Amino acid sequence: MSELESNKAVVLEFFERLSSGDADGVLALYADSFTCWTAGTLPFSGTHPRENIAAMISGVQSVFPDGLKFTVGTLTAEDDRVSAEAESYGKHASGQVYNQRYHFLFVVRDGKIQSMHEYFDTMHADEVLCSAPAPGFND
């Protein structure tokens, strides 16, 4: 398998683990120096280090009792970057449906995700997620 295909496989594994609620599995894919940048001016927007991610994943799980499932569309890889178009679907604890579309940009080196940038509809996120914020998102 080429390095580009290996990097894409790591990203697909990330989405599988995230969809199944496997926070430890997601964290295992991250490099020690991992950072996540999230678009917008929401309470959970900005740059987050690896050590904050477990609380954020736990927060998402707490407000999606039946889970938040991700479907990956297009994956494009070049050098150490993988671009992913994805969609999530889940019923929020408030009863609202959260059906979000994303663009993620990952940097993958030596089989580990070094960084991730997450772009999405911030208005939809505000309407659904911030109506009952999850623990860890406002820390």
C-alpha positions as CSV (number, residue, x, y, z in Angstrom):
1,M,0.0,0.0,0.0
2,S,1.4,3.4,-0.9
3,E,1.9,6.1,1.7
4,L,-1.1,8.1,0.3
5,E,-3.3,5.0,0.5
6,S,-2.1,4.3,4.1
7,N,-2.8,7.9,5.1
8,K,-6.3,7.6,3.7
9,A,-6.8,4.4,5.6
10,V,-5.9,6.1,8.8
11,V,-8.5,8.8,8.1
12,L,-11.2,6.2,7.4
13,E,-10.3,4.4,10.6
14,F,-10.7,7.7,12.4
15,F,-14.2,8.1,11.2
16,E,-15.1,4.5,12.0
17,R,-13.9,4.8,15.5
18,L,-15.6,8.2,15.9
19,S,-18.9,6.8,14.6
20,S,-18.7,3.9,17.0
21,G,-18.0,6.2,20.0
22,D,-14.5,4.7,20.5
23,A,-12.9,7.7,22.2
24,D,-9.8,5.7,23.2
25,G,-9.5,4.4,19.7
26,V,-9.7,7.9,18.2
27,L,-7.0,9.1,20.6
28,A,-4.8,6.2,19.7
29,L,-4.7,7.5,16.1
30,Y,-3.4,10.9,17.2
31,A,0.2,11.9,17.5
32,D,1.3,13.2,20.9
33,S,1.5,16.7,19.5
34,F,-1.9,16.5,17.8
35,T,-4.0,19.6,17.5
36,C,-7.5,20.1,16.2
37,W,-8.7,23.4,14.8
38,T,-12.5,23.9,14.6
39,A,-14.1,26.6,12.5
40,G,-16.3,29.5,13.7
41,T,-16.9,31.4,16.9
42,L,-18.8,28.7,18.8
43,P,-17.9,27.7,22.3
44,F,-15.9,24.8,21.0
45,S,-14.3,26.6,18.0
46,G,-10.6,27.3,17.9
47,T,-7.5,25.2,18.4
48,H,-7.5,22.3,20.8
49,P,-4.6,20.1,21.9
50,R,-4.7,16.3,22.1
51,E,-5.3,16.4,25.9
52,N,-8.7,18.2,25.5
53,I,-10.1,15.9,22.9
54,A,-11.2,13.0,25.1
55,A,-13.6,15.4,27.0
56,M,-14.9,16.8,23.7
57,I,-15.6,13.3,22.4
58,S,-17.3,12.4,25.7
59,G,-19.3,15.6,25.4
60,V,-20.6,14.7,22.0
61,Q,-21.5,11.2,23.1
62,S,-23.4,12.6,26.1
63,V,-25.7,14.7,23.9
64,F,-26.2,12.1,21.2
65,P,-27.7,9.1,23.1
66,D,-28.0,7.0,20.0
67,G,-24.6,8.1,18.6
68,L,-23.4,10.5,15.9
69,K,-22.7,8.5,12.7
70,F,-20.3,9.8,10.1
71,T,-20.3,8.9,6.4
72,V,-17.3,9.7,4.4
73,G,-17.7,11.0,0.8
74,T,-14.6,12.0,-1.1
75,L,-11.1,11.4,0.1
76,T,-8.1,13.1,-1.6
77,A,-4.5,12.7,-0.5
78,E,-1.4,14.6,-1.4
79,D,1.9,14.5,0.4
80,D,1.1,14.1,4.1
81,R,-2.4,15.7,3.8
82,V,-5.8,14.0,3.4
83,S,-8.9,16.0,2.6
84,A,-12.2,14.4,3.5
85,E,-15.7,15.4,2.7
86,A,-18.1,13.9,5.3
87,E,-21.6,14.0,6.7
88,S,-22.8,13.3,10.2
89,Y,-26.3,12.3,11.3
90,G,-27.6,12.0,14.9
91,K,-30.5,12.9,17.1
92,H,-29.5,15.4,19.7
93,A,-30.7,15.1,23.3
94,S,-32.9,18.1,22.6
95,G,-34.8,16.0,20.0
96,Q,-33.4,18.0,17.1
97,V,-31.7,16.2,14.2
98,Y,-28.1,17.1,13.6
99,N,-27.3,16.4,10.0
100,Q,-24.0,18.2,9.3
101,R,-21.7,18.4,6.3
102,Y,-18.0,18.9,6.7
103,H,-14.7,19.3,5.1
104,F,-11.8,18.0,7.2
105,L,-8.1,18.5,6.4
106,F,-5.8,16.0,8.1
107,V,-2.0,15.9,8.3
108,V,-0.9,12.3,8.7
109,R,2.7,11.2,9.3
110,D,4.1,7.8,10.2
111,G,0.5,6.4,10.6
112,K,-0.6,9.1,13.1
113,I,-2.8,12.1,12.7
114,Q,-0.7,15.2,13.4
115,S,-3.4,17.8,13.0
116,M,-7.0,18.2,11.8
117,H,-8.9,21.2,10.6
118,E,-12.7,20.9,10.7
119,Y,-15.0,23.1,8.5
120,F,-18.8,22.9,8.8
121,D,-22.1,24.8,8.9
122,T,-21.5,26.8,12.0
123,M,-25.1,28.1,12.0
124,H,-26.5,24.6,12.1
125,A,-24.1,23.7,14.8
126,D,-25.1,26.7,16.9
127,E,-28.8,25.9,16.4
128,V,-28.5,22.3,17.5
129,L,-25.3,21.8,19.6
130,C,-25.3,25.1,21.5
131,S,-29.0,24.8,22.5
132,A,-27.8,22.3,25.1
133,P,-23.9,22.4,25.1
134,A,-22.0,19.3,25.9
135,P,-19.6,19.0,28.8
136,G,-16.1,19.8,27.7
137,F,-17.1,22.1,24.9
138,N,-17.1,25.2,27.0
139,D,-13.9,24.5,28.9
